[in-house]
């Protein structure tokens, strides 16, 4: 399953494409990416903003994110 991660570095947007062979490996990668970006943002600014899509596709990811141990609102 391919998945893309993006980061905005000033005016340059970089996207990395990853392919996972295990069904849950993409969830682990997404949660790790969420923590890697969100944790420092919360520490530096006290806030972390994201846009989330709806539907049933991201449901497994949202369930994993809901179990994280850092403050979300």
Residue pairs with C-beta under 8 A, 6 or more apart in sequence:
1 19
1 20
1 23
1 26
2 17
2 18
2 19
2 20
3 17
3 18
3 19
3 20
3 26
3 29
3 30
4 15
4 16
4 17
4 18
5 15
5 16
5 18
5 29
5 33
6 13
6 14
6 15
6 16
7 13
7 14
7 37
18 26
18 29
20 26
20 29
27 60
27 61
27 64
30 61
30 64
31 61
31 64
31 65
31 68
34 65
34 68
35 68
35 70
37 48
38 48
38 50
38 70
39 70
41 47
41 48
42 48
42 70
42 71
52 58
52 62
65 72
66 72
